[in-house]
């Protein structure tokens, strides 16, 4: 057995934080749905996407716990979550672009500037949403990390 990679601990902490943050989003589903009461198509979207996000957060918390022990199933679960997160982010680009105009104050922006603003907000939110899943996917697929998780690790504590 080999020592646990430091990256397993770091990624476990990041997974735990990101997962708990996603679970905390449950607190905001109802107020967010109420804010879209004038757009009946958005209310179900807010509920479904919020619940899916919370479920994905729970999966990430479970993966984090497994990464602290450098379990291969946790690595695979993290890879699956990263792919899912990237796909969901790409799928929500049209929604972000459509509803950017609801940001307070955007009604006072000239149309030509507003088009640039919508594109900028869409691009930045997409990049930020994909940054951690892409980094997680990169590190989880490194050969040394994968080998360490497949082989197990030895604790530094005496047996």
N, C-alpha and C positions, 0 to 999 in steps of 0.2 A: 504494500500500500504506500501511496505517496502522500505528502502533506497537502492539505487543502489549499488551492490557489487563493491568494488574497482577493482576486477578482470575484470569486464566488461569494465572499462576505460582502464586498462592496455592492455587487449586483443584487444580492439578497436584500440588503438595506434599501437600495433604490426601488426594488420591486415592492417591498413592504410599504414604503412611503407612497409610491405611486398607486398601489392597490388600495391603501387606506384612504387616500385622497379621492379616488374614484368611488369608494363606498360612501364617503361623506357627501357626495353628490346627491344621494338619496334625499337629503334634507331639502334640496332645492328644486326637486321635480315639481311639486305642487305649486309653489309660487311662480315658477317659470311657466308652467302650463297656464296659470291664470293670466300672466302677462301677455299671452298669445290668444286670449279669449276672442278677439276680433277676427282671428284667422283660424276657422275650425279645422283646417287641414294640418295645422301645426300642433294642435293639442295632442292628438295621438302620437305624432312624431316625438314630441318632448317626452311623453310617458314611455314609449317603447325604447327610444334611444337612451333615456336615463336608466331604465331597468337593465338594458343590455350592458351599459357601461358599468353599472354596479356589479352585475354578474361577472364581467371581465375583471373587475377589481378584486372580487373574491378569489377568482382563479389565480390572479397575480399574488395575492397574499399567501395562498397555499404553495405556489411555486417558490416564493421567498423562503418559507419555512424549510422546504426541501433543499434549497440552495445553501442554506446555512450548514447542511450536512453533505453538500456536494453530491446530491442524488441525481442520477441520470434522468429519472422521470421529471424532476423539477427543471432540468435543462430543457428537455423536450417540451414541457408545458410552457416554459418561457418563450421558446421558439414559436410555438403555436400561437401564443398570445401576441407576440410581436407581428407575426404575419396578419393575424386578425385585425390588430390595431391599424396597421398600414392600409389594409383593404378598406376598413371602415372610414378612415380618414379620407382616402381617395373618393369613396362613395358619397361623402358628405360635402364635397366641394361645391356642388350646385346649390345645396341648402344654405351654406355660408354666404355664397355670392348673392343669393336671392334675398336674404334677410339682413344683410349688412346695413341696409337703409334704416333699419329700426334703431340703430345706435343713436342715442340722444344728440341732437345738434346737427345731424346730417341733412336735415330738411333745409338748412340755411346755406348749404354748400352749392356753388354753381354746378350745373350738370356736367360740364367737361371735367371739372376737378373731382366731382363725385364718382365718375367712372374710374378714374385713376385710384381714388380712395378705396372703392369696392375691390378692385383688382389687387391692390396692395394688402388690404386686410385679409382677403382670401389667400393670397400667397403666403403671408406671414403666419396665419393660423394653421395652414397646412404644414409648413415647415416645422413650426414648433410642435405640432401634434405628432409628427413623424420622427422627430429627433430621437427621443428615447427608444421607441420601438426599433428604429434602425440601428442604434448603438447596441441595444440588447441582442438583436439578431446577429450583428457582427461578432460580438464577444462570445456568444453561446455556440457559435459555429467554428471557433478557432480550434484547430486540432489538439493542442495541448490541454485546453479547457475541457473539451469533449472526452479526451482520454482520462483526465483526472476524475471526471464525474462517472465514467464507466468503471473505473478501477476502484472507486471508493477512496477514502482518505484516512489517514491515521490522525488521531487527536494528539495534540501536544501534551495533554495531561497523562500522567502515569496510569496504567491500567490497574 
